[in-house]
């Protein structure tokens, strides 16, 4: 233990104070610095002057009295008869919202796709692109509706149970209705005079 102390004292005697790196608490003073030659009070006075000068631009706004409110955002004890009452700050708004209909959304998007295909077909300039768009329309309807319809018809013919046949008949009618909707949209946006294919 004493030998390490002797060694450290010997090493400390070799290093002069000027060769030591600066301590973390020391600041580098630059002659061209903003605060060179100023005391802390002078720096604070200068900063206060700059702050007041910048606030002078907004002097009219600072003269407006500010109302002290206890509740900035939330309304306490909100009643239906209060003028502050709103459906958006209660759960009643959410109760009135209908649940999202995924099937209806899918049908809507499918019909929009048929409309887009029909518009592309009607705006095509040559017969080849028209026939291509018509094939795309038929493939789309087959993929989305007709293939499912054919499987339901096969199941309907194979089923002997009247209850299942009734459910299958409803599903078949729904798919037929959707196919007719697609056909009606196609005929509306891709008029038959363009059907050279």
Protein Blocks (a to p, Z undefined) as FASTA:
>chain_A
ZZmmmmmmmmmmmpcfklpccdfkbccddfkbmkgoiafklmmmmmmmmmmmmmmmmmmm
mmpccdddfblmbcghiafklmkbcfklccklmmmpccddfklmmmmmmmmmmmmmmmmm
mmpcbfklmmmmmmmmmmmmmmmmmmmmmmmmmmmmmpmbfklmmmmmmmmmmmmmmmmm
mmmmmmmmmcfklmmZZ
